[in-house]
Amino acid sequence: MSVLVPAYFHPVAQDRAWRRLAARPPRTIVLNVDSGPGTVRDPAFCQVLKPLLAAGVEVLGYLDTAYGDRPIRELVVDARHYRSWYGVGGVFLDQVAAEAGLLSHYRVSAAALRGEGRLVLNPGVYPDPGYAAIADLLVTFEGPWAAYRAVGVPAWAERPGQFCHLVYGVPGWARRFVQRGAARLARTLFVTNGSCPNPWQDLPGYYERLDHSSR
């Protein structure tokens, strides 16, 4: 099981969380400066990323696609800022549409972003199967544990190695059950006890006990 951490917290506010990541590096983190790279390079992020990059952690830059409404040229500019300012190795496209009608838009987006490294798409649900063909990794579930226990898997989703699940609201006693149950559905996972409106604003207390076997 590979761990992908949505690191949606600033080093000034969550210094301890970044130190915990450095002490127990995951396979991948998603860097979210300001729903994108921000307008200028932030030295605080550069500092906390140094030990993670040195440890071989894959860092992806967070980009909001607004379900297809964001111009592709803006995504490309932001992706280049992420790479030049923070040395990221790919992009994490969030709020991705799931319907077949927008596949052509995301195909063009993917082609435009290919030079920026690994491409992760997050519709947060199992989308039209065409999306699997344009992503290196596809987030097919993002939601609360209560919903995850009843998640339905479509017949086309036969390659768990390409899928990632992000599950929040998971109490400490249940994290092992969630990880074991997810193993047949996705090879990349993150679970937290965080809750809405931003379950990814800190690391869970049990972060160090998550299965980091892929490291």
N, C-alpha and C positions, 0 to 999 in steps of 0.2 A: 504494500500500500504506500503510495506517494502522498506526502502532505503538501498542500498548497494553502498558504496563509494569506487571506485578504488583510493586508496591513494598512487599514484605513485610519491611522492615528499618527499625530505629529510627534516628533521626537521631544519637543519641549513639554508637551502635555503628558506623554507616555514614555518617558525615558526608560523606565523599568521594563516595559514591554519590549523595547528594542534591545535592551541588554539580555533579556531572556531569549530572544531570537538568536542573538549572537552566540549565546552559551549552548543553545540546542538548535542548530541550524536546520530548517526544513529543506525540502527539495526545491520549493518555489515560493516566492512571495509576490504579491501584487502590490505595487507601490502606487498609492493614491495621494497625490500632493494636494490637489484641489479640484476633484472630479476631472482631473487631467494634470498636466505638468506644472500648472500655474503660469504666471507671466514672466517670472525671473527664476534663476537657479537659487535654490534654498540650501545654504551651506549646512544647515542642521541635518537635512536628509543625506547629504553627501557624506557626512561624518559617520552616521549610523550604518550606512550601506557598506562602508569600507571593509569591515570584518566579514560581512556576509558574502560580498563578492569574492573576497580572498579565500573564503571557505568553499567556493564553488556553487553558491546558491544561485539559482536562476531567478532573476528579477524581471518582472513584467510591468509595463507601464499601463495604468488604468485609463481607459478612454470611454466616455459615455456616447453611445451612438444615437440616443433618443429614439430608439425603435425605428431607425431608418431615416429620421428627419434631419440628422446632422450632416452637413455637406462633407463629402469624402475628402476634399482638399484640406478642411480643417483637421480632420483626423490625421492626415499625413503630416501636417505641420507639427501637431502636438506630439506625434510619435517620434519625429526627428528631434524635438526638444528633449524628450525623455532620454533618447539615446545619447545626445551630446552633453546634456547636463548631468545625467545620473548613470550612464553606462548600462542601461537596461538591455536585456537580450531578447525582447519581444514585447508584444502588446496584448492586453486583456480587454476585449471589447465587451462592455456591459450594456444592459438594456437593449439587447439584440432582439429583433423580431423573431417570431417562430413560424409564421405562415409562409406558404409557398409563393405568395404574391410578391414578396420582397427578396426572394432568393437572388434575382439578378442584381439588385442593388448591393447585396453583401458579397456577391461574386466579384463585382468591380472593386468594392472596398478591399477585399482580400488580396486581389491582384495588385492594388496600389500600395498595400502595406507589406507585401512579401519581403521587400528589401530591409524591413525593420526587425526581422527575426521571427521567433515563434509566434504563432497566431492562435489565441484562445478566444472563443466566442461564448458568451453567457446569455442565452435566452432564459435560463432558469427553469426550463421545462423541456420535455422531449419535443423538439420541433419537427417540422417537415424533414424527412430523411436527407434531403438535398444539402442541408447545412453541414452534415457530417463530412461531406466531400470537400468542403472549403476550409475546414478548421483542423489545426493540429490537435487541439483538445477542445471538447465541447462540454460546457456545463449544462447538464440535463436535469439538474435539480438544485434549486436554491430556495430554502424555506424552513419552516419550523419542524421540529421533531414530530409533533402531532400529525402533520401532513405526511412526513416521510414514512411513517409506519404503514401508510396505506398507498404508497406510490405505485402507480401502474407503469409497466414497461411495455412499449410497443414491440411488435414482432420483429421490426427491422433492426432494433437495437441489440445486435448480437456481438458487438466488439467492446466489452467494458474497458479495455485498455485505452480507448479514445475518450472516455467519459470522466467527468469530474462532478462530485456532489458536494454542496456546501450546506450544512445542516446546523441550524441554531436552536437555542432553547433546549439544549441537551444537558440534563443534570449529570453530575459526576458519576453517579452509580450506573447510568445508562450508556456511557460513552463506549465501553467495550462492546456492548450489544450492537450499538449502531455501527461501529467499525467492522465487526464481524459480518453483520448483515449486508453492509455495503460492498463487501469484497466481491460478491458475484455480480454487482451492478456497475461498479466503477473502480478503476485502479488508482484514481486520485481523489482525495477526500480532505475535508476539514470540518471538524465539529467544535462547537463552542456552547457555553451556557449563556452567552449574550442574547439580548432580545431587541426587538424593534424599539425605536426607529433605526438604530444602527447597531446591529449585533456584532459588527466587526470593529468596534472602536477600542477594543482591548483584547488581550489574550485570555483564554479561560484559565482558571486556577489549576486545571489539570493538564495544561499544555505539555509539560515535560513528560507526562505519562502516555501521551498519544503514541500510536505505533509509527515510528520513523524508520521502519525496516528498509525502505528504499534508499536511505542515506548510506 
